[in-house]
Amino acid sequence: MLLWAHGLWGSPNGSKITAIRESGIEAIAPDFNEMELVDRVELIEKTIESGDFVLAGSSWGGLACALAAQRKPTKIKGLLLLAPALHYPEHPNNNPENLIAPENIPVIIIHSTTDDIVPISASKDYLERSKENVKLIEVDDNHVLENSIELIISETKKLLNH
């Protein structure tokens, strides 16, 4: 099962999750609007209690997924981060350097080299801090990754079938 976490200005019915669902992937997409980051992470953790989830999130939602995966790694089977806001200081101890990928869980990051909202360096830094299970796919797109939908669907399917 896929849990989708939309970004700060996104919605649980945005273009990416709609395309993912139209491809035949079953997904849960909570509404995170008006929620602080800590509340988003707690809602993700509560939703995945049954285990065996792939977490996918865009921008601020990617940050929430990365934090939830670090805190509850046994509950997930994969992590897909789309232009994730991993550089924000709202991590534990207000230090983004504490955020690393959980071991033994495949992590795929899709990030545009020309993203003008979240710099790709945030994903590269996360990749360097983490173990070998993180793959960064660099694309020529924008922050919303609107031209990378087929890639997003393909990578989602890979994680779900892992």
Backbone torsions as a table, in degrees:
resi	resn	phi	psi	omega
1	MET	NA	145.5	179.1
2	LEU	-104.9	133.4	169.2
3	LEU	-109.0	122.1	-177.9
4	TRP	-102.7	129.6	176.2
5	ALA	-117.2	110.6	-178.8
6	HIS	-74.2	166.3	-179.0
7	GLY	-80.1	-178.2	-175.7
8	LEU	-56.6	-41.3	-179.2
9	TRP	-104.7	12.6	-177.4
10	GLY	-89.7	-168.4	177.8
11	SER	-149.4	162.9	178.4
12	PRO	-71.4	-0.1	178.1
13	ASN	-128.0	29.5	-178.6
14	GLY	-71.8	-179.4	-173.9
15	SER	-64.6	-39.2	-177.7
16	LYS	-68.9	-48.7	-178.8
17	ILE	-68.4	-32.7	176.2
18	THR	-63.2	-45.5	178.4
19	ALA	-64.5	-39.1	178.3
20	ILE	-61.4	-47.0	179.6
21	ARG	-65.0	-40.3	179.4
22	GLU	-64.8	-20.8	177.1
23	SER	-80.6	-3.6	178.0
24	GLY	101.9	2.8	-180.0
25	ILE	-85.5	128.0	176.6
26	GLU	-80.2	132.0	-175.7
27	ALA	-144.6	146.9	169.8
28	ILE	-101.5	133.4	-179.0
29	ALA	-136.2	88.3	179.1
30	PRO	-63.6	156.8	175.9
31	ASP	-90.5	112.4	-177.9
32	PHE	-99.9	5.0	-178.4
33	ASN	-60.6	142.3	-179.8
34	GLU	66.7	15.2	-179.9
35	MET	-106.2	140.3	172.7
36	GLU	-71.8	162.7	-178.2
37	LEU	-58.2	-45.7	-178.5
38	VAL	-60.2	-37.1	178.5
39	ASP	-69.8	-35.8	176.3
40	ARG	-62.2	-47.2	-179.0
41	VAL	-61.6	-43.6	179.9
42	GLU	-64.1	-38.8	177.9
43	LEU	-66.0	-40.0	176.1
44	ILE	-60.9	-48.3	-179.0
45	GLU	-59.7	-41.4	179.6
46	LYS	-66.6	-39.7	-177.5
47	THR	-68.0	-33.5	-175.6
48	ILE	-93.7	12.1	-177.9
49	GLU	-53.7	-33.3	-179.1
50	SER	-72.9	-13.4	174.7
51	GLY	84.0	175.1	175.7
52	ASP	64.3	41.8	178.5
53	PHE	-107.0	147.7	162.4
54	VAL	-98.9	127.1	176.6
55	LEU	-95.7	132.3	177.0
56	ALA	-133.2	132.4	-179.4
57	GLY	-149.8	149.2	-178.6
58	SER	-111.2	130.0	175.4
59	SER	57.2	-114.0	179.4
60	TRP	-62.5	-34.5	175.9
61	GLY	-66.3	-33.4	175.1
62	GLY	-64.9	-40.0	176.2
63	LEU	-62.1	-46.0	179.2
64	ALA	-60.1	-42.1	178.5
65	CYS	-65.0	-42.7	179.8
66	ALA	-62.6	-40.2	177.9
67	LEU	-67.1	-43.6	178.7
68	ALA	-63.6	-40.0	179.5
69	ALA	-65.6	-36.9	179.1
70	GLN	-68.8	-36.0	-177.6
71	ARG	-81.3	-31.7	-176.0
72	LYS	-131.5	58.4	-174.0
73	PRO	-64.4	-25.5	-178.1
74	THR	-73.6	-11.3	-177.1
75	LYS	-92.4	-7.0	-175.1
76	ILE	-124.7	155.5	178.6
77	LYS	-113.7	-4.3	178.1
78	GLY	-175.3	163.1	-176.5
79	LEU	-140.5	123.6	176.5
80	LEU	-117.6	115.6	-177.0
81	LEU	-113.1	123.6	-176.7
82	LEU	-111.4	111.2	-177.3
83	ALA	45.5	51.6	-171.5
84	PRO	-71.3	139.9	-179.7
85	ALA	-82.2	60.1	-174.7
86	LEU	-78.1	-1.8	-177.4
87	HIS	-97.1	-2.8	-178.7
88	TYR	-70.7	145.3	-176.8
89	PRO	-80.7	10.4	-178.1
90	GLU	-90.0	33.6	175.9
91	HIS	-88.9	173.1	173.6
92	PRO	-54.4	136.4	-179.5
93	ASN	62.2	20.0	178.9
94	ASN	52.9	36.1	-178.1
95	ASN	-135.6	109.4	179.9
96	PRO	-59.3	-21.7	-178.7
97	GLU	-69.2	-12.9	176.3
98	ASN	-79.0	-12.3	-177.1
99	LEU	-89.1	116.7	177.4
100	ILE	-135.0	159.4	178.5
101	ALA	-72.4	142.3	175.1
102	PRO	-66.3	144.7	178.9
103	GLU	-70.8	152.6	174.4
104	ASN	66.3	16.9	175.7
105	ILE	-124.9	124.8	179.0
106	PRO	-67.2	133.7	179.3
107	VAL	-124.9	125.9	176.3
108	ILE	-118.5	128.7	176.7
109	ILE	-115.2	129.7	172.5
110	ILE	-114.0	121.4	-174.6
111	HIS	-144.8	138.1	179.2
112	SER	-81.0	137.2	177.8
113	THR	-69.1	-16.4	-179.0
114	THR	-113.2	20.6	179.6
115	ASP	-61.5	122.3	-179.1
116	ASP	-101.4	6.9	177.6
117	ILE	-108.4	-51.3	175.9
118	VAL	-118.2	115.8	-178.4
119	PRO	-65.4	142.6	179.5
120	ILE	-62.2	-20.2	177.6
121	SER	-60.2	-28.5	177.1
122	ALA	-61.6	-42.3	178.6
123	SER	-71.9	-39.4	179.3
124	LYS	-64.6	-38.8	177.9
125	ASP	-64.8	-42.5	177.5
126	TYR	-61.3	-43.6	178.2
127	LEU	-59.0	-45.8	-179.7
128	GLU	-64.5	-37.9	-178.6
129	ARG	-74.1	-23.7	-172.0
130	SER	-93.2	176.8	179.8
131	LYS	-82.9	-171.0	-173.8
132	GLU	-69.6	-7.3	-173.5
133	ASN	-84.3	8.4	-178.9
134	VAL	-105.5	129.7	178.4
135	LYS	-120.3	126.0	177.4
136	LEU	-104.4	123.2	175.5
137	ILE	-107.6	113.8	-179.9
138	GLU	-92.1	131.3	-179.2
139	VAL	-127.2	159.9	174.6
140	ASP	-99.5	94.7	-172.8
141	ASP	-152.4	-157.9	173.9
142	ASN	-119.6	-175.3	-176.8
143	HIS	-60.3	-35.6	-177.3
144	VAL	-75.1	-16.2	-179.9
145	LEU	59.3	36.5	-176.2
146	GLU	-66.1	-21.7	178.5
147	ASN	-96.0	6.8	-176.7
148	SER	-117.4	20.1	-175.5
149	ILE	-60.3	-44.7	-179.4
150	GLU	-62.8	-39.4	176.2
151	LEU	-63.1	-43.6	178.7
152	ILE	-59.6	-45.6	179.3
153	ILE	-63.9	-44.3	-180.0
154	SER	-60.7	-45.9	-178.8
155	GLU	-69.5	-33.6	176.4
156	THR	-62.8	-46.0	179.8
157	LYS	-61.8	-40.2	178.1
158	LYS	-59.1	-45.4	-179.5
159	LEU	-67.0	-40.0	-179.9
160	LEU	-66.2	-31.2	-179.3
161	ASN	-93.6	4.1	-178.4
162	HIS	-66.2	NA	NA
